Amino acid sequence: MYKYDEYDQAMVDARVEEFRDQTRRRLAGELTEDQFKPLRLMNGLYLQLHAYMLRVAIPYGTLNSQQMNMLGHIARKYDRGYGHFTTRQNIQYNWIKLEDAPDILADLSTVEMHAIQTSGNCIRNISSDQFAGAAADEITDPRPWAELLRQWSSFHPEFSYLPRKFKIAVIASDEDRAAMRLHDIGIQLIHNDAGKLGAKFFVGGGMGRTPMIGPEIRDFVPADELIHYAEACLRVYNRYGRRDNKYKARIKILVHELGKDEYTRQVEEEFAHMKTLGLNPPVAELARITEFFPDPAYDTTANDELDLTDPDFRIWVEQNTHPHKQAGYAIANISLKPTGGIPGDASADQIDLMADLAKEYSFDELRVTHAQNIVLPHVKKSELYALWQKLDDAGLAPANLDLISDMIACPGLDYCSLANARSIPVAQKIGQRFSDIGRQKELGELKLKISGCINACGHHHAGHIGILGVDRKGVENYQLSLGGSGAEDVSLAKITGPGFDEDGIVDAVEKVTDVYLRDREGDERFVDTYRRIGMVPFKEALYD
């Protein structure tokens, strides 16, 4: 893991004291809400329906047990005993008191954490593959580049007031586990034909009211020029992005309106200019950062076999573990999607337990996933059974990774002031309807995603099955979409037709899964069957 240097710590400490004074002035009435709002947003503090919400940054989803324990402490001391892990690999607290916010930021600073740039029209938390540094299929660990991007983008004077928020993802495998092409900039580290390390750049992806898949604008940028190229992409956006209309302010709109070729031409022109300025981070800085991401001290004699005689353990291993690059080890996924639970929520006690398990079984390392789960990236196969037993005792062992109950869901109208409908009750009812693990396994990989408004924080556009809550004359209504994917086979879901009420949308999900089971061929996933047979059979089942 990256460790703060004196500059990182000084930057965070200074921001804490600055915000403490700003909060004091707001509480004293010296600042109006309109004056205070941009200041609190720069520190990840939102005013939601019932209370303030604080979003804490977890860069590229990586943290250690000390940091995880701090998240549990904050949940217990300042919130209502839980936290909500998000699709940007962050954590949110939904019941924060304004007077406590500076103390929370001060507590976070003691474990090298903060809430800087988790809101506002700036470059947000850099996201990455939750299996980075452990996955058998990656060509290199993408986290040093993600960390370099974090340092470059933190308080960047040119990009602190962009036309709109900006999201970057970095991966290093052909399998996309970070929805990379649905980001403003998606970066895939690759080797070219000569074996040189570099990156493909995809620009102009995003969800929200105008979902778009980011087109590839360059097939290879040398690794030592990656920051220059990202900066060129942002400079063109900062110059021409719409500031007069927030609905047309994202870079996806600029790329669409200019056209990919013209946008690319301008980026290449800016890139050539950037290279003359000598502003790219020195190669030595990447080397310094990379030293913080060595492989753990693996036991190279670890047994690569597993005893799967316990049938419940076998199901969990088959569903919730992933191949590791080191023989004798596995990547273990902890599902935060229990039947009837709130997707992405974890209690303070569960957070503390996961911290303890990371220390005991995973070289003191955890990851947050964009699907709102937690990963222990380096677990000995011989210790998986003991780990599973402890997770099971704590209600953290649903064997449902990538199954229908492993839903992404935003907080919706239960918390969010932007939402039009509730997401959580719908997720809970669907989870209960499909609670039988045998039924879930029969359906196989099925990504279900729920948003409570058009801003798409629940990624419904990228769901094999997507649900969007809308307001229909004061009544909550739910649109059903099919055929989306945030993976390497990226696609946008299409609306089936008229929406449904809360109970009706649960029935609708069951109907489309019945069509899938009836019409699938061989080992087809739901999304593959949809792509083969089209929308008509599903619409007939829903509306005839």
ChimeraX attribute file (.defattr): number of C-alpha atoms within 10 A of each C-alpha:
attribute: neighborCount
match mode: 1-to-1
recipient: residues
	/A:1	17
	/A:2	17
	/A:3	12
	/A:4	13
	/A:5	9
	/A:6	8
	/A:7	9
	/A:8	13
	/A:9	17
	/A:10	13
	/A:11	13
	/A:12	22
	/A:13	18
	/A:14	11
	/A:15	20
	/A:16	25
	/A:17	15
	/A:18	13
	/A:19	18
	/A:20	19
	/A:21	12
	/A:22	19
	/A:23	22
	/A:24	15
	/A:25	14
	/A:26	18
	/A:27	14
	/A:28	10
	/A:29	10
	/A:30	13
	/A:31	15
	/A:32	12
	/A:33	13
	/A:34	8
	/A:35	12
	/A:36	15
	/A:37	15
	/A:38	14
	/A:39	17
	/A:40	22
	/A:41	20
	/A:42	20
	/A:43	25
	/A:44	21
	/A:45	25
	/A:46	21
	/A:47	19
	/A:48	17
	/A:49	15
	/A:50	13
	/A:51	16
	/A:52	18
	/A:53	23
	/A:54	29
	/A:55	26
	/A:56	28
	/A:57	24
	/A:58	23
	/A:59	24
	/A:60	28
	/A:61	26
	/A:62	24
	/A:63	22
	/A:64	19
	/A:65	23
	/A:66	18
	/A:67	22
	/A:68	22
	/A:69	21
	/A:70	21
	/A:71	25
	/A:72	26
	/A:73	20
	/A:74	23
	/A:75	25
	/A:76	16
	/A:77	13
	/A:78	19
	/A:79	20
	/A:80	15
	/A:81	17
	/A:82	25
	/A:83	24
	/A:84	22
	/A:85	27
	/A:86	26
	/A:87	22
	/A:88	26
	/A:89	28
	/A:90	24
	/A:91	23
	/A:92	23
	/A:93	24
	/A:94	26
	/A:95	21
	/A:96	23
	/A:97	13
	/A:98	19
	/A:99	13
	/A:100	14
	/A:101	23
	/A:102	21
	/A:103	16
	/A:104	22
	/A:105	25
	/A:106	18
	/A:107	18
	/A:108	21
	/A:109	20
	/A:110	15
	/A:111	18
	/A:112	18
	/A:113	22
	/A:114	25
	/A:115	27
	/A:116	24
	/A:117	23
	/A:118	25
	/A:119	24
	/A:120	22
	/A:121	18
	/A:122	23
	/A:123	26
	/A:124	21
	/A:125	29
	/A:126	26
	/A:127	32
	/A:128	32
	/A:129	30
	/A:130	29
	/A:131	31
	/A:132	25
	/A:133	22
	/A:134	22
	/A:135	23
	/A:136	18
	/A:137	15
	/A:138	20
	/A:139	17
	/A:140	19
	/A:141	23
	/A:142	25
	/A:143	29
	/A:144	21
	/A:145	23
	/A:146	22
	/A:147	20
	/A:148	18
	/A:149	20
	/A:150	20
	/A:151	12
	/A:152	14
	/A:153	21
	/A:154	18
	/A:155	15
	/A:156	13
	/A:157	8
	/A:158	13
	/A:159	19
	/A:160	17
	/A:161	14
	/A:162	23
	/A:163	24
	/A:164	22
	/A:165	20
	/A:166	22
	/A:167	20
	/A:168	25
	/A:169	26
	/A:170	29
	/A:171	31
	/A:172	25
	/A:173	21
	/A:174	14
	/A:175	14
	/A:176	19
	/A:177	20
	/A:178	26
	/A:179	27
	/A:180	31
	/A:181	30
	/A:182	32
	/A:183	26
	/A:184	26
	/A:185	26
	/A:186	28
	/A:187	27
	/A:188	21
	/A:189	26
	/A:190	24
	/A:191	17
	/A:192	15
	/A:193	7
	/A:194	6
	/A:195	8
	/A:196	12
	/A:197	17
	/A:198	20
	/A:199	25
	/A:200	19
	/A:201	25
	/A:202	24
	/A:203	29
	/A:204	26
	/A:205	27
	/A:206	27
	/A:207	22
	/A:208	18
	/A:209	13
	/A:210	16
	/A:211	21
	/A:212	21
	/A:213	22
	/A:214	25
	/A:215	19
	/A:216	17
	/A:217	19
	/A:218	14
	/A:219	13
	/A:220	18
	/A:221	21
	/A:222	17
	/A:223	18
	/A:224	17
	/A:225	17
	/A:226	23
	/A:227	20
	/A:228	22
	/A:229	24
	/A:230	20
	/A:231	20
	/A:232	23
	/A:233	25
	/A:234	23
	/A:235	20
	/A:236	21
	/A:237	24
	/A:238	18
	/A:239	10
	/A:240	13
	/A:241	23
	/A:242	19
	/A:243	14
	/A:244	9
	/A:245	11
	/A:246	11
	/A:247	13
	/A:248	17
	/A:249	19
	/A:250	26
	/A:251	30
	/A:252	27
	/A:253	21
	/A:254	19
	/A:255	22
	/A:256	17
	/A:257	11
	/A:258	13
	/A:259	11
	/A:260	18
	/A:261	12
	/A:262	13
	/A:263	20
	/A:264	20
	/A:265	12
	/A:266	17
	/A:267	22
	/A:268	18
	/A:269	13
	/A:270	19
	/A:271	20
	/A:272	14
	/A:273	13
	/A:274	17
	/A:275	14
	/A:276	9
	/A:277	9
	/A:278	10
	/A:279	10
	/A:280	17
	/A:281	15
	/A:282	11
	/A:283	11
	/A:284	9
	/A:285	10
	/A:286	16
	/A:287	11
	/A:288	12
	/A:289	17
	/A:290	19
	/A:291	12
	/A:292	13
	/A:293	16
	/A:294	10
	/A:295	12
	/A:296	13
	/A:297	7
	/A:298	15
	/A:299	12
	/A:300	10
	/A:301	8
	/A:302	14
	/A:303	13
	/A:304	13
	/A:305	11
	/A:306	14
	/A:307	11
	/A:308	14
	/A:309	8
	/A:310	9
	/A:311	9
	/A:312	12
	/A:313	19
	/A:314	16
	/A:315	17
	/A:316	21
	/A:317	22
	/A:318	13
	/A:319	20
	/A:320	21
	/A:321	21
	/A:322	18
	/A:323	16
	/A:324	21
	/A:325	16
	/A:326	18
	/A:327	18
	/A:328	21
	/A:329	27
	/A:330	28
	/A:331	26
	/A:332	27
	/A:333	29
	/A:334	26
	/A:335	25
	/A:336	27
	/A:337	28
	/A:338	22
	/A:339	21
	/A:340	18
	/A:341	17
	/A:342	23
	/A:343	29
	/A:344	29
	/A:345	23
	/A:346	23
	/A:347	16
	/A:348	24
	/A:349	17
	/A:350	19
	/A:351	23
	/A:352	21
	/A:353	20
	/A:354	27
	/A:355	26
	/A:356	18
	/A:357	21
	/A:358	25
	/A:359	17
	/A:360	15
	/A:361	18
	/A:362	24
	/A:363	18
	/A:364	20
	/A:365	25
	/A:366	27
	/A:367	25
	/A:368	31
	/A:369	28
	/A:370	24
	/A:371	29
	/A:372	26
	/A:373	25
	/A:374	24
	/A:375	24
	/A:376	26
	/A:377	28
	/A:378	28
	/A:379	23
	/A:380	24
	/A:381	23
	/A:382	17
	/A:383	14
	/A:384	20
	/A:385	19
	/A:386	12
	/A:387	19
	/A:388	19
	/A:389	13
	/A:390	15
	/A:391	19
	/A:392	14
	/A:393	9
	/A:394	13
	/A:395	14
	/A:396	22
	/A:397	23
	/A:398	22
	/A:399	28
	/A:400	27
	/A:401	24
	/A:402	19
	/A:403	21
	/A:404	27
	/A:405	31
	/A:406	29
	/A:407	30
	/A:408	29
	/A:409	29
	/A:410	32
	/A:411	24
	/A:412	23
	/A:413	21
	/A:414	18
	/A:415	20
	/A:416	22
	/A:417	13
	/A:418	14
	/A:419	24
	/A:420	24
	/A:421	27
	/A:422	27
	/A:423	29
	/A:424	23
	/A:425	17
	/A:426	24
	/A:427	28
	/A:428	20
	/A:429	18
	/A:430	23
	/A:431	23
	/A:432	16
	/A:433	16
	/A:434	18
	/A:435	17
	/A:436	12
	/A:437	16
	/A:438	11
	/A:439	12
	/A:440	19
	/A:441	17
	/A:442	10
	/A:443	19
	/A:444	18
	/A:445	20
	/A:446	22
	/A:447	26
	/A:448	29
	/A:449	30
	/A:450	32
	/A:451	31
	/A:452	32
	/A:453	27
	/A:454	21
	/A:455	17
	/A:456	25
	/A:457	23
	/A:458	30
	/A:459	30
	/A:460	36
	/A:461	35
	/A:462	29
	/A:463	28
	/A:464	27
	/A:465	28
	/A:466	30
	/A:467	32
	/A:468	27
	/A:469	29
	/A:470	21
	/A:471	14
	/A:472	12
	/A:473	7
	/A:474	9
	/A:475	11
	/A:476	18
	/A:477	24
	/A:478	31
	/A:479	19
	/A:480	24
	/A:481	26
	/A:482	27
	/A:483	25
	/A:484	26
	/A:485	24
	/A:486	23
	/A:487	18
	/A:488	15
	/A:489	10
	/A:490	18
	/A:491	20
	/A:492	22
	/A:493	22
	/A:494	18
	/A:495	19
	/A:496	16
	/A:497	12
	/A:498	11
	/A:499	21
	/A:500	17
	/A:501	16
	/A:502	18
	/A:503	13
	/A:504	13
	/A:505	20
	/A:506	21
	/A:507	15
	/A:508	20
	/A:509	20
	/A:510	16
	/A:511	17
	/A:512	22
	/A:513	17
	/A:514	14
	/A:515	19
	/A:516	22
	/A:517	16
	/A:518	9
	/A:519	16
	/A:520	16
	/A:521	12
	/A:522	7
	/A:523	9
	/A:524	17
	/A:525	18
	/A:526	24
	/A:527	21
	/A:528	16
	/A:529	19
	/A:530	23
	/A:531	13
	/A:532	12
	/A:533	13
	/A:534	13
	/A:535	16
	/A:536	11
	/A:537	14
	/A:538	21
	/A:539	17
	/A:540	12
	/A:541	13
	/A:542	18
	/A:543	10
	/A:544	6
